[in-house]
Structures are given as C-alpha cells and as structure tokens.
Amino acid sequence: MKRIYMVMALVCLCVLGSGAAGVKHGSVKTLVDSCGFFPQISPDGQWLLYSPIEGTSLMLKNLATGAVTTVSSVGHPGYDAIFGADGKVYYVTQQVMKKGLVYRTGHCYDPSTGENKVVLKAQHGQVQALHAARGVVINGEQQYYRNNNRVGAWAYTRGDKLYLVDEVGSTRVLQPVQESNGYLWASLSPDGTKVMFEAAARGLYVCDLNGQVLAELGQYLMPSWYNNNYIVAMSNAGNVRTSGSRIWLLGVDGEVCKPISARDERAVQPMVCNGKIVYSILYSGEVKQMELDIPAATWQPATQGKGKTEKVKNPASKKDVPRIYINPGHGGHDSDDRHVPTWVIGKQDTLHYYESNSNLTKGLALQEILTNKGYETAISRKTNYTEDDLDLFEIVALAANSGADIFFSIHSNATGIDKRINFPLGLYRGWDGQPVVEGSLKLSDLVMKYAVQNALAVWTHGERSRGDWSFYDWGYKVGLGVLRFNKLPGFLSEGSFHDYLPERERLLNDSYCWLEAWNQSLGIDEYFGRKGKFKNSVVAGTVRWSDLQRHDEDKRVFGEDELLPINGALLRLYNGRGVLSRVYTTDNLDNGVFVFTNLQPDKYKLELYYGGENLYESKKVKVKKGKTSYINLKLKSTQKPKK
C-alpha cells in the first residue's frame, strides 16, 4: 500500500490570504538572453551572477553597462555561488585528486576590485557557500570559513538531518520530518525565528528553531525567503513531469499559494534579494527579473571584521574515504517507469516487470556491498513509491549536497523497437570522448569493463561508454536530465536491455541484480585505486537443459539463451574441507540463475540436484580473492528423474 501524506497545498487548492490578495508584478524584464542558470542579483542591484548549463564557469554581468566578466572557469565554479551582504561573491570549486577523491575549495571574488582569492583550502567532502544572519559561511566538513567575526546563526543540511549553528558556533542537529530521502535548501528566515527546508519525497516545510514543524507547503524546490511571511519557490512535479515549471509565492501560514510566472514559461531556479526575484527559463537559459508590489525583506548590512577559518570540532567524515552517491532510477510504478508484462512459464502466469523494481534492488545491493568495503554511501531512495520518483533537479542537488566523489545512476535499457539487443552501456555528460566533468569517462569505462564480464548474460555486443550529447538526438547539449546540472564525476549505467526477454527474466531474480551491483563495485574499486583490496569472492552461473529449446513466443534470442532454463534446481557448494558452505535453489522465473556471495578464497566443490537426485558430476571450483567464478551448467533432458 502506498504511503499517503497530508501535505497542505499539494494540489494548490489554495486561497490568497489578505496580505497577498492584491499581489501584482511591478515589472518583469529580461537580464540575459540565453545560457544563464542559477541566477542571483547583488544586494545593490548592480550585478547579476549566473552559470552556463554545464556549470563550467561563473559569470558576472554589470547590469548598468552590460559588460560580462568571467569570475572563474576552473573547477566547475557554477551553481554553488552566492552574493554576500558585502557585495562580494563566494563560491566553491572542485578538483578530482589522483585516487578519484574530490576536494573542494572556497573562494571570494570582489567585483569592485577584481580580486579573487582562496579563503578555504581544499578539503574532502561537502563544502557549501551559505548565507548566515549577518554574513557568509563557506561550510566544510573539516573546516569552515566565515567572512567576519560575527556572522550570526546559520542553517545547513546533510543527508536527512538539519543543522542549526548559533552565534557562538554551537551546533544542534534536528530531524523534523521522518521518511525523507534527504534534506535540501535550508535557510533561516530574515528575522531568524524560523527555518525553511525541502524534504525530498515529502515537500517544502517551515519549522521553528527546535525542529517543530510549523507549515507543510507542498511540493516545491529551491525556496528563497521573500520576507518573514512569504517564500518564493519553483514547482516540483517529481520525475513524472507533465507541464512546465512555474515560480510560486507561498505564505508561511499555508494560506497563500499563487503562481507568479507565466504558465508555459518553464521558469526554474528562483532567487530573491531585496525584493528582486530572478529566475531562469529551462533549456534556453533566459534570465528574467520580477518585482512584486508587497514589501520584501532587505539584507542586513555586512558586519565589519576579518574573515576567519576554523576547524570543525567533530569532522563529519574520514578524510580519505571515497564517497558514492547512488541513484536507483525512477520510483513508483508511474508513467515514466518502464513496465513490461512477462509471461513466466514456470509460474504459468503473467508477472509485471517494472524497471524501478530492479533498479532499486541493484541500488540497495550496491550500497550494502560498498559499505561493507569501507566506502561512505548515500542513496536517493530506499523504497519504491510515487513519492520516491524525485524531480531530476532534486536528485542532482541531493548528490551535490552529500559531498560525494562520484554520482552513479542505475538503470536498464530498452530499444523501443522490435530489434532485440543486449549489452551494458554507460552514458556520461558530454560528447563522445569529451566528458564535461573530469573522471566521468574513466569511471564509465571501468564499470562497463566489469559489467560485460558477467557470463550469466548473453551479450549481443561488447560494453560501450558514450557521451549523452552524442548518443541522443534530442537537441544541442540536451542529454539526460539526471546528468544536467550535475558537477560530480559520474554517469548513468544502462546495465542491460530489459526488453530482451531472457534478460528481463534474469532481472526478475534478486541475486542476478546483486551480481550486477557486485560487478559495478569492482569498477568503482579500480577507479579509486582499491582494486584487489577486498578478499570476498563470488561463484555464479546458470542451469539449462542442453537439448530443450525455449518455447515462448518471443524467438528473438541469442546463443545459450535459446536453451530452456531449469527451474527448481538445487545447488550445493562445499568448501575445501568438504563442509557444506552454501545452498541455492533456482527460482521458477525461467532464468536458471544461481549466485553464491561473500565467499572466502578456497577450493570448492559444486553439486547439482534436480528432482531430489544428483544428476551432475561434482564440479571443482577454485575461488580467488576478490574474483567471480562463472559456471554455466547444462543437463540433458534424458537425465530427468523418473516420476
């Protein structure tokens, strides 16, 4: 049964409160014609800050003269920049180090002088530029920088927790909303009495300083305080988007819900400063500025004093532990999920395959495998409900907020036509051979290298890594939505083709999904220079009849997939001392898959039983450290035990 949340304004059946009943646009004007995303305006209204869609540079436009300056084009400085009340730009860059770890550095740029300096040295993990009550904080997990001695309180999120830091630096940890896929975009109200944040899969909330929820405002993203009573945010329809995004004015009391951008404009990424609302138009990158006729909060004047770097008393993560953000694609059996009814001979019934199911099984398996190997992990969903089908921009923001070293999106593929093929495909952002983010092509190549070694599958082609701009013809630099705005080294794994019937039958088997995750982990190990450091091993294979053909309607199969898998075969694995180590029975889903996991290196003996009889000569298996031993077994139908 699906979870049901009572979220105020979820379907926007809101009425305008008295304070917003007469809201009108004072003016709407275009500030940038194209390629402007994550726009922000300076406190004095003189400068516009924005980034191209790839985030590869940070641009500053003088709105009086029209002159554009590049603040930085090194280390993907786009998206994460903010203006301080002092008029300076604070931003974060990243660098992929020699063992795949991403280190992030804090910077300060002064538009009046052109001075650009490092204010927070490179460190591993999450680093963010944040507004405090009276200044700016560049918040890191090992150290943080504040731009004056009295920045006041600030709020930030990490994972599914909300952190409040008071004026003396003491931190409180809150968790106002349960069952969230992560918290984002936390900020204090201008008067410092309330905190606004978005809880992924749940919606936009306002709480007090004790974590008591004051308002549930519905499904919105990237909120910005307009004043103490109103919030400006963009709509969030999840990944099942059927209409364009809009910018909304929301009342903290929950009684106001008013769209303030045009219906078909596809407006995104709003930011408010001193009553001026700036936002982007999706795809084109046109930047617009809007003003309303209600009073807005003004920024407090910058507090005087020198900037200061301080160590975090309790560092959040170990310095050199790789961190992986896992995104099991889709979520819920909704319109964007790939659903294929499958007739299963072994069950004499139709089973319903959903890609979201196998994606989640692989994702949870990968998280467990990597955690056991000593990695730090975060995952975009752990359940499979409609609410888990997050907006693609939301997924990107969660990944960035996690301080991950790589982004890994898990999917399976389909041709969409009658042709049947099956091979592993990695898609990274950029052109073929030219990834936008350093490390993405290397990571894809390594994971695909291990994926194609899976000998349980029948592959029609070898593994491939492609740039999404080259692979899809959706338009210039459009590519995959989940990679758009993503600055992390990463890619989307199409592990196999689920419209190839034998592969779909294998994907219905949880052990087979685990095996794909195991092979993915081997590629991740090599990317981070950890190849061969883990001794646990795997034995896997299939059981088929050597002289019986598949008799389903779909005859478009290849190689050994033409043979009928054996359901209900019992396999026993004995270690080198002759002690029974593991037992596995193949399911009745017509795949013949068996997988023995987490084995110690040893010499094993494998026995096969069917119908209560041992019908196969014992097979010796030598299991090496960290390796997978593949054994595909075949029986003759004449060996079937007599009834």
HUCOR-V768117 format. One record per run of one state. SS is the DSSP state (A for helix, B for strand, O for the rest). FROM is the first residue (numbers start at 0). LEN is the number of residues. If there is no record, write none. Layout:
# HUCOR-V768117
ss=SS from=FROM len=LEN
ss=SS from=FROM len=LEN
This chain:
# HUCOR-V768117
ss=O from=0 len=24
ss=B from=24 len=8
ss=O from=32 len=4
ss=B from=36 len=5
ss=O from=41 len=5
ss=B from=46 len=5
ss=O from=51 len=6
ss=B from=57 len=5
ss=O from=62 len=5
ss=B from=67 len=5
ss=O from=72 len=9
ss=B from=81 len=2
ss=O from=83 len=5
ss=B from=88 len=8
ss=O from=96 len=5
ss=B from=101 len=8
ss=O from=109 len=6
ss=B from=115 len=9
ss=O from=124 len=2
ss=B from=126 len=6
ss=O from=132 len=2
ss=B from=134 len=6
ss=O from=140 len=2
ss=B from=142 len=4
ss=O from=146 len=7
ss=B from=153 len=5
ss=O from=158 len=2
ss=B from=160 len=5
ss=O from=165 len=5
ss=B from=170 len=4
ss=O from=174 len=8
ss=B from=182 len=6
ss=O from=188 len=5
ss=B from=193 len=6
ss=O from=199 len=3
ss=B from=202 len=6
ss=O from=208 len=4
ss=B from=212 len=6
ss=O from=218 len=1
ss=B from=219 len=6
ss=O from=225 len=4
ss=B from=229 len=6
ss=O from=235 len=11
ss=B from=246 len=5
ss=O from=251 len=5
ss=B from=256 len=3
ss=O from=259 len=7
ss=B from=266 len=7
ss=O from=273 len=2
ss=B from=275 len=6
ss=O from=281 len=5
ss=B from=286 len=6
ss=O from=292 len=15
ss=B from=307 len=4
ss=O from=311 len=11
ss=B from=322 len=6
ss=O from=328 len=10
ss=B from=338 len=6
ss=O from=344 len=4
ss=B from=348 len=6
ss=A from=354 len=18
ss=O from=372 len=3
ss=B from=375 len=4
ss=O from=379 len=6
ss=A from=385 len=3
ss=O from=388 len=3
ss=A from=391 len=10
ss=O from=401 len=4
ss=B from=405 len=8
ss=O from=413 len=11
ss=B from=424 len=4
ss=O from=428 len=1
ss=B from=429 len=2
ss=O from=431 len=2
ss=B from=433 len=2
ss=O from=435 len=4
ss=A from=439 len=12
ss=O from=451 len=12
ss=B from=463 len=4
ss=A from=467 len=4
ss=O from=471 len=17
ss=B from=488 len=9
ss=O from=497 len=3
ss=A from=500 len=7
ss=O from=507 len=2
ss=A from=509 len=18
ss=O from=527 len=9
ss=B from=536 len=13
ss=O from=549 len=9
ss=A from=558 len=4
ss=B from=562 len=3
ss=O from=565 len=4
ss=B from=569 len=5
ss=O from=574 len=5
ss=B from=579 len=6
ss=O from=585 len=7
ss=B from=592 len=7
ss=O from=599 len=2
ss=B from=601 len=9
ss=O from=610 len=2
ss=B from=612 len=2
ss=O from=614 len=4
ss=B from=618 len=5
ss=O from=623 len=4
ss=B from=627 len=3
ss=O from=630 len=2
ss=B from=632 len=3
ss=O from=635 len=1
ss=A from=636 len=3
ss=O from=639 len=4
